[in-house]
Amino acid sequence: MSLKINELCVNCDVCEPACPNRAISMGETIYVIDPARCTECVGHFDEAQCVVVCPVECIDPDPAIPETHDQLLAKLMQLQRDHPELYEQEPPAP
């Protein structure tokens, strides 16, 4: 399933560059995750990198968007086809 940043976010800026799909951006008051781009890092890493780097543990699975590992991998492949510019240069590793 997609991930979601909760209200505990302190806007520390570490999650955004950690996302290989560039699914994280600044919202009105806290960072937000675009569920259309979030693959929980499936196909890139063993763990969701935003969760790994978050110092306040404010990133949770979004129960409103349940997805299997296979669905997340299919989403990644579709993103790579539709938006190759996202993957031309990987963001720096955390």
C-alpha positions in Angstrom: 0.0 0.0 0.0 1.0 3.6 -0.4 2.6 5.3 2.6 1.3 8.4 4.3 3.0 11.1 6.4 1.1 11.9 9.6 0.8 15.0 11.7 3.9 14.2 13.7 6.0 15.4 10.7 8.5 18.1 11.7 9.4 19.1 8.2 13.0 18.0 8.6 13.5 17.6 4.8 15.2 14.2 4.9 12.4 12.1 3.3 12.0 14.0 0.1 15.4 13.4 -1.4 15.3 9.7 -0.1 12.4 8.8 -2.4 13.5 7.2 -5.7 10.1 7.8 -7.3 10.0 11.5 -6.2 6.7 10.8 -4.6 7.3 13.2 -1.6 6.7 16.9 -1.8 5.9 19.8 0.6 2.2 20.1 1.3 0.4 23.0 2.9 1.9 22.4 6.4 3.8 19.1 6.2 5.3 16.8 3.6 2.9 14.6 1.6 3.3 11.4 -0.4 1.7 11.1 -3.8 0.1 7.6 -3.7 0.3 7.4 -7.5 4.1 7.4 -7.3 4.7 5.7 -4.0 5.9 2.1 -4.4 7.3 1.7 -0.9 10.6 1.5 -2.7 9.7 -1.9 -4.2 12.1 -2.4 -7.1 14.7 -0.1 -5.6 15.3 -1.1 -1.9 14.3 -3.7 0.6 12.7 -1.0 2.8 10.9 2.2 2.2 13.7 4.8 2.4 11.5 7.6 3.7 10.6 5.3 6.7 14.3 4.4 7.2 15.4 8.1 7.3 12.5 9.6 9.2 13.7 10.7 12.6 10.2 11.0 14.2 8.6 7.9 12.7 5.8 9.8 11.1 5.4 7.7 8.0 2.8 4.9 8.1 1.0 2.6 5.6 -2.1 4.2 4.2 -4.9 1.8 4.9 -7.1 3.6 2.3 -4.7 2.4 -0.5 -4.0 -1.4 0.0 -1.5 -2.7 -2.6 0.4 -6.0 -2.8 4.1 -6.3 -3.6 3.2 -7.3 -7.1 0.9 -4.3 -7.6 3.7 -2.0 -6.2 6.2 -3.5 -8.7 3.7 -3.1 -11.6 3.2 0.5 -10.5 7.0 1.1 -10.6 7.2 -0.4 -14.1 4.4 1.8 -15.3 6.0 4.9 -13.8 9.3 4.0 -15.5 7.5 3.8 -18.8 5.3 6.9 -18.4 7.9 9.1 -16.6 11.4 8.1 -17.7 12.6 11.6 -16.6 12.1 10.5 -13.0 14.7 7.8 -13.3 17.3 9.5 -15.5 19.3 10.5 -12.5 18.6 8.8 -9.2 18.4 11.0 -6.2 21.4 10.8 -3.8 21.3 7.9 -1.3 20.5 8.9 2.3 
